[in-house]
Amino acid sequence: MTLETIKADIFVRNAGEPEFHQAVAEVLDCLGPVLERHPEYFDLDIIRRLCEPERQIIFRVPWIDDSGRVHINRGFRVEFNSALGPYKGGLRFHPSVNLGIVKFLGFEQIFKNSLTGLPLGGGKGGADFDPRGKSEREVMVFCQSFMTELHRHIGEHTDVPAGDIGVGAREIGFLFGQYKRLTNRFEAGVLTGKHTHWGGSQARTEATGYGLVFFVRELLATKGRALDGASVAVSGAGNVAIYAIEKAQQLGAKVVTASDSSGVIYDPDGIKLEALKRIKLERRGRIHEYLDEVPGQAEFREDATSVWDIPVDVALPCATQNEIDAPHAKRLISNGCLCVVEGANMPNTAAAIEVYRETPGMLFGPAKAANSGGVATSALEMQQNASRDSWSFEHTESRLEDIMRQVHQRCRDTAEEFGAPGDYTLGANIAGFSKVVEAMIAQGVV
């Protein structure tokens, strides 16, 4: 039995799921050094066990729109691994959602949650529903139908969903209300990402973006660099992108881009954050509206990937999976980019990551480490719910900053321990893997 034969078997067993294959390969391709130290992992078949979800739930979500038309969507929850704690991971509402996407996200979540050092298992869920363009009532009705089935499978000690693409505080509110209605329990810890008025954590909205930038700061410091004065390209215009822009600007960087599926805004004077927030958070508008809000030098480009053509010091992909391929990665490097850190889940293709790893002096931060601030702050929200407590924004942000510093240190130390200093891909994968596997072995073949 070899790692390659195990990987091939996993791909056959999970046919037609390219994103899941990519996520599995990215982890397994880093595990050679740890498996040399622990050949007993082969005897325990730990790799196949780790790559097989503990539970996969697929269900019908019927709902009626404002015109009386019946719609049927498909809902998913993949409860991947509970060795370290209750399943924890977001819900994504987007037309692209399918089982392979949810499995890739859930698999990544195992290692991301492990790296935080907090007692969290890994899971993910969602539906092929697009909340964009729907009325408030339609979103509410869909969320209620979705939760009518999902509530059977979750709980604060079992599985704790949160938000993701298409699921923000509004959707979490509708989901929680239906959960409370069905169970007759105000079980605040069953969902995270709640509004602060009723159990949510201060800084949760900002956490993934802020945590990403805290990680970037630590990464740059290893080369004696700082964000102050650096130029930054950010893709996306959701919560992760917006709050990454906010924290980067607070630390003195000049962020010059933001994007959505319709295209890219390039503002050489620096993105005007309040205008971006009005467009995306208040009006749920399109990125080209920035030109109306901010007259001046800003330009709109219809090709969303053109964000990676702009010369910058730091690139933060915060939109969606596989948005940067190898040619984009090479273009970034040829334009002088010295640091790429993932804010979205798996935004770089495997070939792009290989380009970074083969470029001397290039800094690359994988998502499972760099965007773990969101789930870390979800865990802090769970702590507050369990103790009926509420922390200040400053206290929560300080905890987040400490956690991201520790995540960076775990990745850096593990890479050095296994003879690959500066390889944060290897460091993150082995550090996350080792902790989960130790717990799985301790708990027996279950």
N, C-alpha and C positions, 0 to 999 in steps of 0.2 A: 504493500500500500504506500503510495506517495501522495504528496500534496496535489500534484497535477492530476492524478487519477481521481482523487476526491473532488477536486474542482470540476472536472469533466462530468462526474456523476451528478453533482449538484445542478449543473447547467441542463443536463438532460431531464432531470426530475422536475425542473422549473422552466420548461420550454416556453418560448414566446414572451419572456420577461427580460428584455435587454437591460433595463435600468437596474434590476436586481442583480443580474449577472455582473454588471459593471461594478456595483457596490461590493459584491462578494469578492471579485477578483482583486479589487484595490486593497482589501484587507488581507486576503490570503497570500497575495504576492509579497507581503511584508513579513510573513510569519516564519520564514525559513530559520532565522537565527534562534527564535524562541523554541521551535520544535526540535532543533538540534540539542538544546539543553534539556528538553522534556519529551523524549521519545515515547513516554508512557501515554501522552495525549493521543497517539495513534491507536494504542490498545483500547483506550476508553472511547474511541470514535468521537472525540470531542468536537471536531470540526463539523461533521455532519449534524451533530446534535445542535450545535450553535446556529447553523444555517437553516434549520427547520423550525418554523414558528411553533410555539406551544399551542396556539389556537388561531384560526383564520375564520372570520365571520363575514359573510356576504348576505345582504338583505335588500328587499324591495322597499322603495320609499315612494308611495303614491301621494300626490297632493293636487290641489285644484287652484288654478290661477284666477286672476281677477275677472276674467271673462267667462269663467265657469268651465274651462277646458281642463280635463284630467291629464296629468303628467306622471310618468313613472321614471324615477331615477334609481340608481344602484348605490347602496351604502356599503362601506367596508370598515372593519376594524381588525387589524392584525396585532394580536397580543404575542409579541415575539419572544421575550425572555424576561422572567421574573426572578432570576437568581439573586439580584441585588435589592429588589424591592418591588412595589406594585408597578405594573406597566405604566409608562409615562411617555406621552408623545401627542402631537397635535392632531387636529382634524383639518383636512384640506377640502374646500369646496371649489372645484374647477372642472371644466369639461374634459380635461386630459386625465383625470383620475381613473386608474384601473388597478387591478390587483397587483401587477408588477410594480407600479409606481409606489403603492402603499407598502409593499414588502421592502423595496429599496429604502424607503424613508424609515421604516421600522427597524431594519437591520442597522442602518447608520445610527439610529437613536440609542441602540444598546451601548455602543462604544462612547458616544457623546455623553450619555448619562453617567457611564462609568468614570469618565475622565473628570467629571465635576467633583468626585469624591463623596457624593451624596447618595443616600439609599434609594435608588430609583432603578427599576427595570426599564425595558424598552418596548415601545409599541407605537402604532400610528393608525390613522383612519381617515375617513372622508367620504366624499360622494362626487359623482360626475355631474354636479349641479353648479350652474353659474349664477351667483347672486348679482352679477353686474346687469343692470337694466331692469331688475325686478323691483316691484314696489315693496314697501315696508311690510305690508300684509302678506305678500307672497313669500318673502324671506321667513317671516314668522311661521307661516303654515308649513313650509318645508322643514324648518328646524324642529317643529313640534312632531311632524311625522317621522323624521329621522330619529329623534330621541325616543319615540314610542317603542322602537325596537332596540336601540342602543342601550337603554336603561337596564335591560336584563343582564348586561355583561360588564357593567362598570360599577365602581364604588371607591371610596377614599382609601380602602385597604386592598383593592383589587386592581383597578385600572382607572387612571386619572387623565382624561383627555384635556387638551388645551386648544388654542387657536393655531392657525397656519394660514396659508394663502386662502383668501375668501372667507375666513372666519376670524372676525375681530370681536370687540366687546359687545357689539350689537347681537351677533349670532350667539355668543356665549350666554348672553342674557336670556335669549329665547330658549336655548337648549336647557339652561338651568331651571327656568320656570316650568318647563314641561317635566323635567326630572322630579322636581319638588311636587308637582301636581300628581304624578303617577306613584311616587313612593311615600308621599305624606311625610317627608323628612327634609328639613333644611340642613342638608349635608354639604356644607360649604366646601369641603375639601375634595369633592367629587370632580370638579372642573376648576381649572386655573385660567387666568386671563380675565377674571371677573372685573366689573367696575369697582373702583375703590369705595363707592358708597355702600356696597353690600358684600364685603369680604375680599375684594381684590387687593393686590399688593401695590403699594407705591413703587414706581419705577419698572413695573412689569411691562408696560407698553414700550418703554425705551430699552429694555434689557438686552435684547439680542443685538441691536445696533450699537449700544454703548459697550457691551461686552466684546463685540468684534473689535472696536477701536482700542479698548484696553489691551486686547491680545496683540494688535498691531504695534502698539507702543512698546510692549515687552519685546516683541520680535525685532523691531528696529534698534532697540537699545543694545542687542547683542552685537550689532555692527557699529555701535557708537553714533547712531543716527536718531533723529527725533521727528515727530510729526510737525512741530513748529516750523513753518516755512515750506513744508512739502506740498506739492501739487498732487491731487487725488482725483481719480475717476471712480464714480460709483454708478453701477447699473441698478435699475429698479426704482420704484417710487412708492413702495409700501412702507410698512412700519420699520422693517430692518434697514432699508436704504435711508429713509428720512432721519432716523435717530442715529445712524452711523454718520450721516452728514453733520447732524447737530453736534455730536461729541467731537468729531474730527475738527470742526470749526472752533469749538471751545478750546481745543488743544493747539490751535494756531495754524492748522492746515488750510489750504485753499482748495475746496472741492469744486470742480468745474463742470460736472455732468450729473444728470439724472435721466431715467428713461422709463418707458412702459412699452407695451406690445406694439404701440403705434409708431414709436421712434425715440429719438434722443434729443435732449436739450444740452447744448454746449454753451456755457456762459464763462468766457475767459476772465471776467471780473470776479467770479465766484458765485455759486448758486445762492439765490436769495431765499432763505429757508422759509420765512413766513409766507411768501407767495406760494411756494411749493406745498406747504401745509394747507393753505386755503383751497388749492386746486384738488389735492388728492385726499385729504382727510375730511374736509368740510363738504366740498361739492362732489366728491368722487368723480372728478373730471378727467380729461386726457392731458397728457404732458405738453402738447403743443399750445395749450392755453397759457403757458408760462410767458410766451411772447406778448400776449395782451396785458399780462400783469406786470411785466418788467420790460418796458421799452428800452432799447439800447443795443448792446453788442451781441446779445444772445442769439443763437441760431438753432433751428430745428432740422434734424436729419431723420428721414423716414426709415432708414435702415437701423434697427435697434442694435445690431452688432457693431455699428460704426463707433460706438462708445470706446471700443478698444483700439481705434485708429489714432486717438488723441494722445500726444506725448504727455506723460505724467510720471511722477516718482512712485506712486502707490496706486494699485488697482484693487477695488473691492467689488467683486461681482455679487450682487444682492438680489438678483431677479429670479432665476429658475435654473433647473438642472441643464447641464451641457450647453451653456451659452457661450463658452469660450472653447474653441477647438485649437488644434496645433498651429495653424496659420495665424490665428489671432494671438496666441501666446508668443509666437516668434515676432510678430509685429510689435507687441508691447515691449519686448526686450530690446528690439532694434531701435525703438523710440526712447530708450533710456529708463524704462521701468525697472525698479530694483526690488519690488515687493508686491506679491499678489496674495491676498488673503480672502478666503471664501466666507461670504456672509449668507448666501443661499446654500441649500443642500446640493452638493455635487455639481456646482456650476461649471467645472472644468471637465472636459473629456479626459480619458486616460492618457491619450496622446499629448494633450496639453500639459498635464502634470509631469509627464516624462520630459518634456522640453524644459520645464523649470528645474527639475532634479538634475538634469545634465548640464545646466548653465552655471558655471562657477560664480559663487557670490550671490546668486539669486535667492531671495527669501520667499518661501511659500508656506502659507498656513492653511491646513485642511479644515473643512467645515466642521468635522466632528469635534475639533478642538476649538476653533475660532468662533463658531456661532453657538456655543453651548451656554452663553449667558442667558438666553431665554428660558431654557429648561431649568437652569440653576435658580433663577428668580421664581419660576413656578414652584420649585421645591421650598423656597423661602415663603411663598404664599401659603403653601400647605402647612408649614410650621406655624404661621400666624393663625390660620384657621383652626388648627388642632388645639392651640393654646388660648383661643378667643382673644387674640392680641392684634395690634395694629402698629406697624413701625413707620417711622418718618421716611420720606424720600431719601434724605441724606444717609440715614442708617442703612437702608436697603442698598443704595448705590455703593456704599462703602463695603458691604458684604460681597456684592457682585464683583467689585474691583479686586478684592482679596481672592475670590474664587478663580477669576480669570488669570490672576498672577500664578496661582497654584497649578491651573491647567497648563499654562505655558511651561512652568517648571517641570511638571511631570513629563511632558513631551520632550523637552530638551534633555533632561537627565536620562530618559529611557533611550533616546537616540544615541547618546554618548556611551551608555552602558553596553549597547549592542554594536558598537564599532562604527556608527554612522553619524558623527556629530553634525548637527545642523539639518538633518533629514527629519523634518517634523511629520512627514507622512508616515514614515516607519515608526517614529517615536509615539505618535498618537495611536496608531493601530495596535502596537504591541502593549502599550500601557493600558489602553482600554480593554483589550483582549485578556490580558493576564488576570486582571481583577475579576472579571466575569467568570473566567474558566475556573479559577480557584474556588469561587462560590459554588459553581455547578458541581465540581468534584466533591466538595464537602457535603452537598445535599443529596448525593447519590444519583442513580439513573432514574430520573423522573421527567 
